[in-house]
Amino acid sequence: MRFEQKIKLAEDYEASGKYLHALQLYKFVVTSDKHKKFALFKIASMYVNLNNIDAAITLLDEYVLENPEDSEARVFYARFLISVSSFDRAVEILDATDDTTIELLFTKAQAYFGVNDLRKVRMLLRELITRCKSPKMFAESYLLLAKCEIRSEKYEDAITYLKNSLEYDYDNVESLYLLATIYYRKGMYYHGVELIELAVERSPDRMEVVLLAGKINYKLKNYDLANEFLRKYIKLGGDENFVVNYLSEIDKILRSRVGTEKHNPEYPVNRISDPEKENTK
């Protein structure tokens, strides 16, 4: 069977969740010089799917040490390390090269963010922004700068960076969510509501986004919408304890409007004036 056929069969196994079968085929494909790196990356991914993180790390570590000039593999390995929260090792891998590609700079910034070296993150991203030509990379760079300022509690700077990020990618759900979150915490609910509802539209099953949409609409007294979002949060698997007080308050308000006991009957009327004072975030 040709290598290309083996790859196609392995990808079919992978798509159907048969990771062990796929792994065996990719191990055969890795013997081909033409497909070696592709198969190597796939083998690492299969190890992850099989919950064998250490094997993936060993495989990629050996390859990068044997091929120090392979920037693509170095970035792939570093991103993998970041995905499993091995930030210190990711920094080591990226600092071991003088390469300054856009992809490497951004990955290095992510790694330094993981070890909380915000000064280094800012320095890397500002260099990247001066060289970058990709709108998506601009958006991601400003988003990461915003996260630095949020971590430093410099919220006005964070707002500026998030707005910059959205100028390049207005569909970026994380930028929309973080900007709406800052406005929510500052009590600027009208500024946040359009952003968070757009984020829900873009990512309707993301729990934290749906939860914030419920909380902002509650503050704006859009109780029907708040009720809808908070109930959806629960259906998505969210912790009911975070929203029970909101729902009981909404129940009380809606019942007082229509004179019926049939709204949210599973939530008793809350005796707390502000539902955020108990079990809410």
Order of alpha helices (4+ residues) and beta strands (2+ residues): alpha-alpha-alpha-alpha-alpha-alpha-alpha-alpha-alpha-alpha-alpha-alpha-alpha-alpha-alpha
